[in-house]
Amino acid sequence: MVQLAAEGKENPLVPPWPELVIGLIAFVIVFGFLAKKLLPNINKVLDERREAIEGGIEKAEAAQTEAQSVLEQYKAQLAEARHEAARLRQEATEQGTALIQEMRAEGQRQREEIIAAGHAQIEADRKAAAHALRQDVGKLATDLAGKLVGESLEDHARQSRTIDRFLEGLEDSAAKAEATR
């Protein structure tokens, strides 16, 4: 202690030279060992990590580019599908309109055929009824005329002429009655 007191000018924060040299040599040995063994492994791991990150970024960019192109393709396909659907809707509307017009025309044609057939049937029935009426009226007229005249009018030619004259007289009187109205 006395010796320490004699050396009182020495700074307590600065270590003695031999300790400083030994510490420096130990530091260089540890630093050299770490630089030789540990530092290459650390650099290797950092390089692998950097490459993985850069590769991941490149993969992400490639995936994003591919996703963007797929999205554009899907958008184009969707637009094309919408256009095709609109075209098909338009065609269906046109076909429906044409079918409706065709069915209306067919219905009109069938109606006209039914009306014409009905008129033809009515005309045929009217002629048949007129013919039957003419025969019945003629038979009744000849029977009545035969009773009034007192002779038989069974002769067919005579009967036909008498019937025709009688019916013509009826038609003339009906026409005159209608004309006066």
Backbone as a printed PyTorch tensor [residue, N CA C, xyz], in Angstrom:
tensor([[[   0.7800,   -1.1560,    0.0000],
         [   0.0000,    0.0000,    0.0000],
         [   0.8390,    1.2440,    0.0000]],

        [[   1.8820,    1.0880,    0.6930],
         [   2.7730,    2.2190,    0.7110],
         [   3.2870,    2.4630,   -0.6960]],

        [[   3.5080,    1.4170,   -1.3370],
         [   4.0110,    1.5570,   -2.6900],
         [   2.9320,    2.2210,   -3.5740]],

        [[   1.7330,    1.8910,   -3.3490],
         [   0.6570,    2.4750,   -4.1340],
         [   0.5400,    3.9630,   -3.8140]],

        [[   0.7820,    4.2820,   -2.5990],
         [   0.7010,    5.6690,   -2.2200],
         [   1.8140,    6.4490,   -2.8610]],

        [[   2.9790,    5.8240,   -3.0150],
         [   4.0950,    6.4950,   -3.6450],
         [   3.8110,    6.7040,   -5.1140]],

        [[   3.1230,    5.8590,   -5.6730],
         [   2.8050,    5.9910,   -7.0930],
         [   1.4780,    6.7210,   -7.2310]],

        [[   1.0990,    7.5050,   -6.5290],
         [  -0.1590,    8.2150,   -6.4640],
         [  -0.5060,    8.9640,   -7.7230]],

        [[   0.3870,    9.1920,   -8.5540],
         [   0.0760,    9.9420,   -9.7430],
         [  -0.5530,    9.0590,  -10.8290]],

        [[  -0.5870,    7.8360,  -10.6460],
         [  -1.1100,    6.9280,  -11.6570],
         [  -2.6550,    7.0090,  -11.6580]],

        [[  -3.2390,    6.9110,  -12.8710],
         [  -4.6840,    7.0250,  -13.0460],
         [  -5.3220,    5.6700,  -12.7090]],

        [[  -6.3280,    5.6580,  -11.8460],
         [  -6.9320,    4.3910,  -11.4770],
         [  -7.7740,    3.7850,  -12.6080]],

        [[  -8.1500,    4.5440,  -13.5580],
         [  -8.9640,    4.0260,  -14.6460],
         [  -8.1200,    3.3510,  -15.7180]],

        [[  -6.8930,    3.6240,  -15.8360],
         [  -6.0270,    3.0300,  -16.8350],
         [  -5.3750,    1.8130,  -16.1910]],

        [[  -5.5110,    0.6310,  -16.8320],
         [  -4.9200,   -0.5590,  -16.2640],
         [  -3.4070,   -0.5640,  -16.4830]],

        [[  -2.7140,   -1.3760,  -15.7420],
         [  -1.2740,   -1.4540,  -15.9470],
         [  -0.9470,   -2.0580,  -17.3140]],

        [[   0.2620,   -1.7480,  -17.7930],
         [   0.6660,   -2.1800,  -19.1310],
         [   0.6830,   -3.6870,  -19.2880]],

        [[   1.1300,   -4.4250,  -18.4400],
         [   1.1330,   -5.8650,  -18.6940],
         [  -0.2880,   -6.4220,  -18.8230]],

        [[  -1.1930,   -5.9580,  -18.0360],
         [  -2.5780,   -6.4260,  -18.1600],
         [  -3.1750,   -5.9630,  -19.4820]],

        [[  -2.8140,   -4.7670,  -19.8670],
         [  -3.3220,   -4.2390,  -21.1240],
         [  -2.7920,   -5.0620,  -22.2900]],

        [[  -1.5390,   -5.4470,  -22.2820],
         [  -0.9530,   -6.2390,  -23.3600],
         [  -1.5850,   -7.6310,  -23.3730]],

        [[  -1.7310,   -8.2520,  -22.2130],
         [  -2.3320,   -9.5890,  -22.1400],
         [  -3.7960,   -9.5170,  -22.6170]],

        [[  -4.5030,   -8.5210,  -22.1900],
         [  -5.8990,   -8.3540,  -22.6320],
         [  -5.9980,   -8.1410,  -24.1340]],

        [[  -5.0310,   -7.3440,  -24.6740],
         [  -5.0330,   -7.0970,  -26.1140],
         [  -4.7240,   -8.3770,  -26.8780]],

        [[  -3.7550,   -9.1670,  -26.3890],
         [  -3.4250,  -10.4370,  -27.0620],
         [  -4.6170,  -11.3840,  -26.9770]],

        [[  -5.2710,  -11.4490,  -25.8300],
         [  -6.4380,  -12.3210,  -25.6790],
         [  -7.5770,  -11.8460,  -26.6200]],

        [[  -7.7380,  -10.5350,  -26.7250],
         [  -8.7680,   -9.9970,  -27.6240],
         [  -8.4810,  -10.3770,  -29.0700]],

        [[  -7.2070,  -10.2540,  -29.5060],
         [  -6.8360,  -10.5850,  -30.8780],
         [  -7.0660,  -12.0730,  -31.1360]],

        [[  -6.7330,  -12.9330,  -30.1510],
         [  -6.9300,  -14.3760,  -30.3220],
         [  -8.4280,  -14.6820,  -30.4460]],

        [[  -9.2400,  -14.1230,  -29.5600],
         [ -10.6840,  -14.3730,  -29.6070],
         [ -11.2730,  -13.7840,  -30.8910]],

        [[ -10.8330,  -12.5740,  -31.2620],
         [ -11.3440,  -11.9540,  -32.4830],
         [ -10.9310,  -12.7610,  -33.7110]],

        [[  -9.6890,  -13.2540,  -33.7280],
         [  -9.2130,  -14.0680,  -34.8470],
         [ -10.0020,  -15.3640,  -34.9430]],

        [[ -10.2190,  -15.9890,  -33.7710],
         [ -10.9930,  -17.2210,  -33.7580],
         [ -12.4200,  -16.9760,  -34.2700]],

        [[ -13.0290,  -15.9070,  -33.7940],
         [ -14.3890,  -15.5780,  -34.2400],
         [ -14.4140,  -15.2220,  -35.7310]],

        [[ -13.3690,  -14.5020,  -36.1840],
         [ -13.3200,  -14.1190,  -37.5910],
         [ -13.1330,  -15.3500,  -38.4830]],

        [[ -12.3540,  -16.3290,  -38.0130],
         [ -12.0800,  -17.5170,  -38.8080],
         [ -13.2480,  -18.5050,  -38.7830]],

        [[ -13.8570,  -18.7080,  -37.6470],
         [ -14.8740,  -19.7380,  -37.5050],
         [ -16.3030,  -19.1990,  -37.5880]],

        [[ -16.6010,  -18.2140,  -36.8400],
         [ -17.9730,  -17.7550,  -36.7090],
         [ -18.3880,  -16.7940,  -37.8170]],

        [[ -17.5330,  -15.8790,  -38.1920],
         [ -17.8840,  -14.8710,  -39.1930],
         [ -18.2450,  -15.4880,  -40.5500]],

        [[ -17.5070,  -16.4900,  -41.0760],
         [ -17.9370,  -17.0890,  -42.3470],
         [ -19.3210,  -17.7440,  -42.2440]],

        [[ -19.5670,  -18.3990,  -41.1130],
         [ -20.8970,  -19.0120,  -40.9540],
         [ -21.9880,  -17.9420,  -40.9180]],

        [[ -21.7250,  -16.8440,  -40.2340],
         [ -22.6980,  -15.7540,  -40.1620],
         [ -22.9070,  -15.1550,  -41.5470]],

        [[ -21.8150,  -14.9210,  -42.2770],
         [ -21.9410,  -14.3770,  -43.6410],
         [ -22.6860,  -15.3440,  -44.5580]],

        [[ -22.3890,  -16.6350,  -44.3980],
         [ -23.0720,  -17.6400,  -45.2110],
         [ -24.5750,  -17.6230,  -44.9410]],

        [[ -24.9650,  -17.6080,  -43.6910],
         [ -26.3830,  -17.5610,  -43.3230],
         [ -27.0190,  -16.2680,  -43.8280]],

        [[ -26.3270,  -15.1470,  -43.6900],
         [ -26.8700,  -13.8670,  -44.1780],
         [ -27.0230,  -13.8820,  -45.6880]],

        [[ -26.0330,  -14.4620,  -46.4270],
         [ -26.1460,  -14.5540,  -47.8880],
         [ -27.3220,  -15.4350,  -48.2980]],

        [[ -27.4610,  -16.5720,  -47.6290],
         [ -28.5950,  -17.4600,  -47.9290],
         [ -29.9190,  -16.7610,  -47.6550]],

        [[ -29.9540,  -16.0390,  -46.5680],
         [ -31.1810,  -15.3220,  -46.2290],
         [ -31.4740,  -14.2260,  -47.2510]],

        [[ -30.4420,  -13.4870,  -47.6820],
         [ -30.6240,  -12.4400,  -48.6800],
         [ -31.1150,  -13.0500,  -49.9940]],

        [[ -30.4900,  -14.1860,  -50.3980],
         [ -30.9180,  -14.8550,  -51.6410],
         [ -32.3500,  -15.3550,  -51.5240]],

        [[ -32.7020,  -15.8890,  -50.3590],
         [ -34.0720,  -16.3680,  -50.1560],
         [ -35.0640,  -15.2120,  -50.2380]],

        [[ -34.6920,  -14.1040,  -49.6430],
         [ -35.5800,  -12.9320,  -49.6770],
         [ -35.6980,  -12.4070,  -51.1000]],

        [[ -34.5520,  -12.2850,  -51.7860],
         [ -34.5990,  -11.7980,  -53.1750],
         [ -35.3620,  -12.7770,  -54.0550]],

        [[ -35.1300,  -14.0920,  -53.8640],
         [ -35.8790,  -15.0960,  -54.6230],
         [ -37.3630,  -15.0310,  -54.3150]],

        [[ -37.6880,  -14.8230,  -53.0340],
         [ -39.0980,  -14.6880,  -52.6430],
         [ -39.7280,  -13.4700,  -53.2760]],

        [[ -38.9680,  -12.3810,  -53.3360],
         [ -39.4840,  -11.1600,  -53.9770],
         [ -39.6950,  -11.4000,  -55.4590]],

        [[ -38.7240,  -12.0620,  -56.0970],
         [ -38.8680,  -12.3540,  -57.5270],
         [ -40.0560,  -13.2810,  -57.7680]],

        [[ -40.1750,  -14.3070,  -56.9080],
         [ -41.3190,  -15.2210,  -57.0390],
         [ -42.6260,  -14.4810,  -56.8200]],

        [[ -42.6410,  -13.5950,  -55.8380],
         [ -43.8580,  -12.8170,  -55.5640],
         [ -44.1940,  -11.9150,  -56.7370]],

        [[ -43.1730,  -11.2800,  -57.3130],
         [ -43.4180,  -10.4370,  -58.4840],
         [ -43.9130,  -11.2670,  -59.6580]],

        [[ -43.2880,  -12.4510,  -59.8600],
         [ -43.7310,  -13.3290,  -60.9520],
         [ -45.1600,  -13.7980,  -60.7030]],

        [[ -45.4560,  -14.1650,  -59.4540],
         [ -46.8120,  -14.6060,  -59.1260],
         [ -47.8130,  -13.4680,  -59.3040]],

        [[ -47.4020,  -12.2660,  -58.9220],
         [ -48.2900,  -11.1180,  -59.0850],
         [ -48.5170,  -10.8300,  -60.5640]],

        [[ -47.4700,  -10.9250,  -61.3720],
         [ -47.6110,  -10.7120,  -62.8100],
         [ -48.5220,  -11.7790,  -63.4180]],

        [[ -48.3030,  -13.0160,  -63.0060],
         [ -49.1450,  -14.1100,  -63.5130],
         [ -50.5920,  -13.9280,  -63.0600]],

        [[ -50.7760,  -13.5470,  -61.8150],
         [ -52.1340,  -13.3160,  -61.3080],
         [ -52.8070,  -12.1810,  -62.0640]],

        [[ -52.0440,  -11.1550,  -62.3730],
         [ -52.6020,  -10.0250,  -63.1280],
         [ -53.0120,  -10.4720,  -64.5310]],

        [[ -52.1610,  -11.2960,  -65.1740],
         [ -52.5070,  -11.7660,  -66.5180],
         [ -53.7190,  -12.6940,  -66.4670]],

        [[ -53.7880,  -13.5510,  -65.4430],
         [ -54.9530,  -14.4310,  -65.2950],
         [ -56.2020,  -13.6000,  -65.0400]],

        [[ -56.0720,  -12.5550,  -64.2220],
         [ -57.2110,  -11.6700,  -63.9630],
         [ -57.6830,  -11.0010,  -65.2500]],

        [[ -56.7380,  -10.5420,  -66.0610],
         [ -57.1100,   -9.9210,  -67.3420],
         [ -57.8020,  -10.9320,  -68.2480]],

        [[ -57.2920,  -12.1750,  -68.2620],
         [ -57.9200,  -13.2160,  -69.0690],
         [ -59.3430,  -13.4820,  -68.5850]],

        [[ -59.5140,  -13.5720,  -67.2640],
         [ -60.8490,  -13.8030,  -66.7150],
         [ -61.7850,  -12.6440,  -67.0240]],

        [[ -61.2600,  -11.4350,  -66.9310],
         [ -62.0930,  -10.2740,  -67.2740],
         [ -62.4940,  -10.3140,  -68.7300]],

        [[ -61.5450,  -10.6780,  -69.6110],
         [ -61.8540,  -10.7730,  -71.0390],
         [ -62.8740,  -11.8830,  -71.2930]],

        [[ -62.6940,  -13.0280,  -70.6260],
         [ -63.6450,  -14.1210,  -70.7960],
         [ -65.0160,  -13.7350,  -70.2550]],

        [[ -65.0400,  -13.0340,  -69.1400],
         [ -66.3080,  -12.5900,  -68.5720],
         [ -67.0080,  -11.6070,  -69.5030]],

        [[ -66.2420,  -10.6830,  -70.0660],
         [ -66.8350,   -9.7300,  -71.0130],
         [ -67.3550,  -10.4680,  -72.2400]],

        [[ -66.5820,  -11.4410,  -72.7160],
         [ -67.0180,  -12.2180,  -73.8800],
         [ -68.2690,  -13.0290,  -73.5440]],

        [[ -68.3040,  -13.6180,  -72.3520],
         [ -69.4810,  -14.3840,  -71.9360],
         [ -70.7100,  -13.4850,  -71.8090]],

        [[ -70.5110,  -12.2880,  -71.2820],
         [ -71.6410,  -11.3490,  -71.1830],
         [ -72.1240,  -10.9500,  -72.5720]],

        [[ -71.1840,  -10.7180,  -73.4680],
         [ -71.5550,  -10.3630,  -74.8390],
         [ -72.3040,  -11.5240,  -75.4960]],

        [[ -71.8150,  -12.7310,  -75.2980],
         [ -72.4680,  -13.9130,  -75.8660],
         [ -73.8550,  -14.0890,  -75.2710]],

        [[ -73.9900,  -13.8730,  -73.9670],
         [ -75.2990,  -13.9860,  -73.3170],
         [ -76.2680,  -12.9400,  -73.8650]],

        [[ -75.7760,  -11.7250,  -74.0670],
         [ -76.6360,  -10.6730,  -74.6370],
         [ -77.0490,  -11.0340,  -76.0610]],

        [[ -76.1110,  -11.5870,  -76.8240],
         [ -76.4220,  -11.9970,  -78.1950],
         [ -77.4650,  -13.1240,  -78.1860]],

        [[ -77.2880,  -14.0950,  -77.2950],
         [ -78.2410,  -15.1970,  -77.2080],
         [ -79.6130,  -14.7070,  -76.7510]],

        [[ -79.6280,  -13.7520,  -75.8090],
         [ -80.9000,  -13.1720,  -75.3790],
         [ -81.5900,  -12.4710,  -76.5340]],

        [[ -80.8000,  -11.7200,  -77.3250],
         [ -81.3590,  -11.0090,  -78.4750],
         [ -81.9090,  -12.0010,  -79.4960]],

        [[ -81.1460,  -13.0620,  -79.7620],
         [ -81.6180,  -14.0770,  -80.7140],
         [ -82.8880,  -14.7400,  -80.2100]],

        [[ -82.9240,  -15.0540,  -78.9040],
         [ -84.1170,  -15.6900,  -78.3430],
         [ -85.3200,  -14.7570,  -78.4430]],

        [[ -85.0940,  -13.4710,  -78.1940],
         [ -86.1880,  -12.5000,  -78.3190],
         [ -86.6810,  -12.4330,  -79.7590]],

        [[ -85.7380,  -12.3910,  -80.6970],
         [ -86.1220,  -12.3410,  -82.1120],
         [ -86.8510,  -13.6210,  -82.5230]],

        [[ -86.3430,  -14.7690,  -82.0720],
         [ -87.0050,  -16.0310,  -82.4000],
         [ -88.3870,  -16.0950,  -81.7690]],

        [[ -88.4890,  -15.6040,  -80.5310],
         [ -89.7950,  -15.5820,  -79.8740],
         [ -90.7790,  -14.6940,  -80.6150]],

        [[ -90.2990,  -13.5310,  -81.0440],
         [ -91.1610,  -12.6180,  -81.8040],
         [ -91.5820,  -13.2530,  -83.1280]],

        [[ -90.6160,  -13.8680,  -83.8060],
         [ -90.9300,  -14.5270,  -85.0810],
         [ -91.9080,  -15.6770,  -84.8600]],

        [[ -91.7080,  -16.4320,  -83.7770],
         [ -92.6010,  -17.5470,  -83.4820],
         [ -94.0060,  -17.0480,  -83.1660]],

        [[ -94.0810,  -15.9500,  -82.4120],
         [ -95.3950,  -15.3800,  -82.0970],
         [ -96.0900,  -14.9140,  -83.3720]],

        [[ -95.3370,  -14.2360,  -84.2420],
         [ -95.9340,  -13.7810,  -85.4990],
         [ -96.3630,  -14.9670,  -86.3560]],

        [[ -95.5270,  -15.9940,  -86.3840],
         [ -95.8560,  -17.1800,  -87.1700],
         [ -97.1020,  -17.8630,  -86.6160]],

        [[ -97.1950,  -17.9540,  -85.2800],
         [ -98.3610,  -18.5800,  -84.6670],
         [ -99.6220,  -17.7350,  -84.8980]],

        [[ -99.4620,  -16.4110,  -84.8500],
         [-100.6190,  -15.5530,  -85.1410],
         [-101.0780,  -15.7430,  -86.5860]],

        [[-100.1150,  -15.7940,  -87.5060],
         [-100.4700,  -15.9920,  -88.9130],
         [-101.1380,  -17.3500,  -89.1040]],

        [[-100.5890,  -18.3750,  -88.4260],
         [-101.1820,  -19.7130,  -88.5230],
         [-102.5850,  -19.7140,  -87.9290]],

        [[-102.7520,  -19.0460,  -86.7920],
         [-104.0740,  -18.9450,  -86.1800],
         [-105.0520,  -18.1900,  -87.0810]],

        [[-104.5740,  -17.1110,  -87.6950],
         [-105.4120,  -16.3460,  -88.6260],
         [-105.8160,  -17.2210,  -89.8110]],

        [[-104.8350,  -17.9840,  -90.3420],
         [-105.1190,  -18.8600,  -91.4790],
         [-106.1300,  -19.9330,  -91.0850]],

        [[-105.9390,  -20.5230,  -89.9140],
         [-106.8700,  -21.5550,  -89.4650],
         [-108.2570,  -20.9610,  -89.2270]],

        [[-108.2820,  -19.7490,  -88.6700],
         [-109.5710,  -19.0980,  -88.4570],
         [-110.2880,  -18.8620,  -89.7800]],

        [[-109.5150,  -18.3730,  -90.7620],
         [-110.1030,  -18.1440,  -92.0790],
         [-110.6050,  -19.4460,  -92.6910]],

        [[-109.8250,  -20.5230,  -92.5230],
         [-110.2530,  -21.8270,  -93.0440],
         [-111.5290,  -22.2850,  -92.3500]],

        [[-111.5830,  -22.1080,  -91.0210],
         [-112.7680,  -22.5310,  -90.2710],
         [-113.9810,  -21.6970,  -90.6860]],

        [[-113.7450,  -20.3820,  -90.8340],
         [-114.8560,  -19.5120,  -91.2540],
         [-115.3330,  -19.8970,  -92.6550]],

        [[-114.3660,  -20.1260,  -93.5710],
         [-114.7420,  -20.5110,  -94.9380],
         [-115.4670,  -21.8480,  -94.9340]],

        [[-114.9760,  -22.7870,  -94.1380],
         [-115.6390,  -24.0930,  -94.0620],
         [-117.0310,  -23.9330,  -93.4570]],

        [[-117.1380,  -23.0620,  -92.4370],
         [-118.4490,  -22.8090,  -91.8320],
         [-119.4140,  -22.1870,  -92.8270]],

        [[-118.9220,  -21.2050,  -93.6060],
         [-119.7740,  -20.5830,  -94.6260],
         [-120.1790,  -21.6140,  -95.6820]],

        [[-119.2230,  -22.4410,  -96.0850],
         [-119.5420,  -23.4680,  -97.0850],
         [-120.5600,  -24.4500,  -96.5240]],

        [[-120.3860,  -24.8300,  -95.2590],
         [-121.3280,  -25.7610,  -94.6360],
         [-122.7020,  -25.1160,  -94.5060]],

        [[-122.7120,  -23.8400,  -94.0930],
         [-123.9920,  -23.1230,  -93.9650],
         [-124.6720,  -23.0350,  -95.3280]],

        [[-123.8780,  -22.7080,  -96.3530],
         [-124.4530,  -22.6130,  -97.7090],
         [-124.9880,  -23.9660,  -98.1710]],

        [[-124.2250,  -25.0180,  -97.8980],
         [-124.6750,  -26.3620,  -98.2850],
         [-125.9400,  -26.7390,  -97.5140]],

        [[-125.9390,  -26.4220,  -96.2010],
         [-127.1310,  -26.7160,  -95.3940],
         [-128.3260,  -25.8940,  -95.8640]],

        [[-128.0800,  -24.6280,  -96.2290],
         [-129.1660,  -23.7790,  -96.7210],
         [-129.7340,  -24.3380,  -98.0210]],

        [[-128.8350,  -24.7470,  -98.9210],
         [-129.3010,  -25.3120, -100.1880],
         [-130.0560,  -26.6180,  -99.9600]],

        [[-129.5130,  -27.4420,  -99.0260],
         [-130.2050,  -28.7020,  -98.7400],
         [-131.5620,  -28.4350,  -98.1060]],

        [[-131.5920,  -27.4570,  -97.1850],
         [-132.8700,  -27.1120,  -96.5470],
         [-133.8370,  -26.5270,  -97.5720]],

        [[-133.3260,  -25.6870,  -98.4840],
         [-134.1930,  -25.0990,  -99.5100],
         [-134.7120,  -26.1900, -100.4420]],

        [[-133.8410,  -27.1240, -100.7980],
         [-134.2520,  -28.2160, -101.6770],
         [-135.3010,  -29.0920, -100.9820]],

        [[-135.0430,  -29.4280,  -99.6900],
         [-136.0030,  -30.2420,  -98.9390],
         [-137.3080,  -29.4770,  -98.7530]],

        [[-137.2090,  -28.1930,  -98.4780],
         [-138.3950,  -27.3690,  -98.3070],
         [-139.1830,  -27.2970,  -99.6170]],

        [[-138.4480,  -27.1350, -100.7060],
         [-139.0830,  -27.0660, -102.0210],
         [-139.8440,  -28.3600, -102.3090]],

        [[-139.2140,  -29.4710, -101.9810],
         [-139.8850,  -30.7500, -102.2220],
         [-141.1070,  -30.8920, -101.3300]],

        [[-140.9280,  -30.5340, -100.0380],
         [-142.0640,  -30.6610,  -99.1250],
         [-143.1900,  -29.7080,  -99.5110]],

        [[-142.8330,  -28.4720,  -99.8220],
         [-143.8520,  -27.4930, -100.2230],
         [-144.4930,  -27.9300, -101.5320]],

        [[-143.6770,  -28.4440, -102.4560],
         [-144.2260,  -28.9200, -103.7300],
         [-145.1830,  -30.0690, -103.5370]],

        [[-144.8220,  -31.0080, -102.6710],
         [-145.6890,  -32.1540, -102.4220],
         [-146.9910,  -31.6810, -101.8060]],

        [[-146.8640,  -30.7800, -100.8090],
         [-148.0720,  -30.2610, -100.1630],
         [-148.9150,  -29.4580, -101.1610]],

        [[-148.2290,  -28.6600, -101.9920],
         [-148.9570,  -27.8430, -102.9680],
         [-149.6620,  -28.7210, -103.9850]],

        [[-149.0010,  -29.7620, -104.4640],
         [-149.6580,  -30.6370, -105.4490],
         [-150.8080,  -31.3930, -104.8210]],

        [[-150.6330,  -31.8310, -103.5830],
         [-151.7430,  -32.5150, -102.9030],
         [-152.9210,  -31.5650, -102.7290]],

        [[-152.6270,  -30.3420, -102.3140],
         [-153.6750,  -29.3500, -102.1120],
         [-154.3210,  -28.9580, -103.4390]],

        [[-153.4680,  -28.7570, -104.4520],
         [-154.0060,  -28.3890, -105.7680],
         [-154.8320,  -29.5300, -106.3330]],

        [[-154.3810,  -30.7370, -106.0900],
         [-155.1410,  -31.8900, -106.5760],
         [-156.4960,  -31.9660, -105.9230]],

        [[-156.5680,  -31.6640, -104.6810],
         [-157.8420,  -31.6900, -103.9700],
         [-158.7320,  -30.5470, -104.4280]],

        [[-158.1170,  -29.3640, -104.6910],
         [-158.8970,  -28.2120, -105.1400],
         [-159.3870,  -28.4060, -106.5680]],

        [[-158.5440,  -28.8810, -107.4280],
         [-158.8790,  -29.0370, -108.8290],
         [-159.7540,  -30.2630, -109.0160]],

        [[-159.4950,  -31.2140, -108.2040],
         [-160.2790,  -32.4180, -108.3030],
         [-159.6550,  -33.4350, -109.2350]],

        [[-158.4590,  -33.2180, -109.7090],
         [-157.7970,  -34.2100, -110.5460],
         [-156.4250,  -34.5030, -109.9650]],

        [[-155.9020,  -35.6050, -110.2880],
         [-154.6230,  -36.0290, -109.7360],
         [-153.4880,  -35.3560, -110.4870]],

        [[-152.5840,  -34.8870, -109.7290],
         [-151.4090,  -34.2460, -110.3360],
         [-150.1860,  -35.1330, -110.0910]],

        [[-150.3350,  -36.3930, -110.2930],
         [-149.2690,  -37.3390, -110.0300],
         [-148.2280,  -37.3430, -111.1300]],

        [[-148.5350,  -36.7950, -112.2540],
         [-147.5600,  -36.7440, -113.3450],
         [-146.3840,  -35.8810, -112.8860]],

        [[-145.2170,  -36.4170, -112.9710],
         [-144.0230,  -35.7570, -112.4280],
         [-143.6980,  -34.4630, -113.1690]],

        [[-143.7780,  -34.4490, -114.4600],
         [-143.4610,  -33.2440, -115.2330],
         [-144.4610,  -32.1550, -114.9240]],

        [[-145.6930,  -32.5000, -114.8620],
         [-146.7170,  -31.5170, -114.5610],
         [-146.5360,  -31.0190, -113.1290]],

        [[-146.2130,  -31.9290, -112.2610],
         [-146.0140,  -31.5840, -110.8590],
         [-144.8290,  -30.6250, -110.7240]],

        [[-143.7410,  -30.8740, -111.4020],
         [-142.5610,  -30.0130, -111.3220],
         [-142.8660,  -28.6210, -111.8310]],

        [[-143.5620,  -28.5230, -112.9370],
         [-143.8980,  -27.2100, -113.4660],
         [-144.8040,  -26.4500, -112.5080]],

        [[-145.7580,  -27.1050, -111.9480],
         [-146.6830,  -26.4670, -111.0190],
         [-145.9220,  -25.9840, -109.7780]],

        [[-145.0430,  -26.8120, -109.2940],
         [-144.2610,  -26.4630, -108.1040],
         [-143.3680,  -25.2730, -108.3930]],

        [[-142.6930,  -25.3190, -109.5410],
         [-141.8040,  -24.2140, -109.8900],
         [-142.5810,  -22.9100, -110.0150]],

        [[-143.7330,  -22.9420, -110.6470],
         [-144.5350,  -21.7210, -110.7830],
         [-144.9830,  -21.2120, -109.4180]],

        [[-145.3920,  -22.1130, -108.5600],
         [-145.8520,  -21.7350, -107.2450],
         [-144.7200,  -21.0970, -106.4260]],

        [[-143.5370,  -21.7180, -106.4600],
         [-142.4050,  -21.1910, -105.6940],
         [-141.9080,  -19.8670, -106.2560]],

        [[-141.9520,  -19.7450, -107.5940],
         [-141.5590,  -18.4710, -108.1910],
         [-142.5120,  -17.3710, -107.7730]],

        [[-143.7800,  -17.7120, -107.6990],
         [-144.7600,  -16.7340, -107.2410],
         [-144.4940,  -16.3380, -105.7970]],

        [[-144.1370,  -17.3100, -104.9600],
         [-143.8240,  -17.0090, -103.5590],
         [-142.5790,  -16.1340, -103.4490]],

        [[-141.5560,  -16.4560, -104.2380],
         [-140.3250,  -15.6750, -104.1940],
         [-140.5620,  -14.2540, -104.6860]],

        [[-141.3740,  -14.1250, -105.7380],
         [-141.6850,  -12.7820, -106.2470],
         [-142.4370,  -11.9680, -105.2080]],

        [[-143.4130,  -12.6020, -104.5460],
         [-144.1780,  -11.8540, -103.5430],
         [-143.2920,  -11.5080, -102.3480]],

        [[-142.3570,  -12.3780, -101.9910],
         [-141.4460,  -12.0840, -100.8860],
         [-140.4990,  -10.9540, -101.2720]],

        [[-140.0300,  -10.9380, -102.5220],
         [-139.1370,   -9.8930, -102.9820],
         [-139.8730,   -8.5500, -103.0040]],

        [[-141.1390,   -8.5650, -103.4410],
         [-141.9220,   -7.3320, -103.4750],
         [-142.1600,   -6.8130, -102.0630]],

        [[-142.4130,   -7.6940, -101.1340],
         [-142.6790,   -7.3070,  -99.7490],
         [-141.4060,   -6.7060,  -99.1420]],

        [[-140.2960,   -7.2920,  -99.4910],
         [-139.0380,   -6.7890,  -98.9610],
         [-138.6800,   -5.4340,  -99.6000]],

        [[-138.9770,   -5.2520, -100.8380],
         [-138.6860,   -4.0020, -101.5360],
         [-139.5300,   -2.8570, -100.9880]],

        [[-140.7250,   -3.1550, -100.5460],
         [-141.5880,   -2.0940, -100.0180],
         [-141.1700,   -1.6740,  -98.6180]],

        [[-140.4450,   -2.4440,  -97.9500],
         [-139.9630,   -2.0930,  -96.6060],
         [-138.9140,   -1.0870,  -96.7330]]])
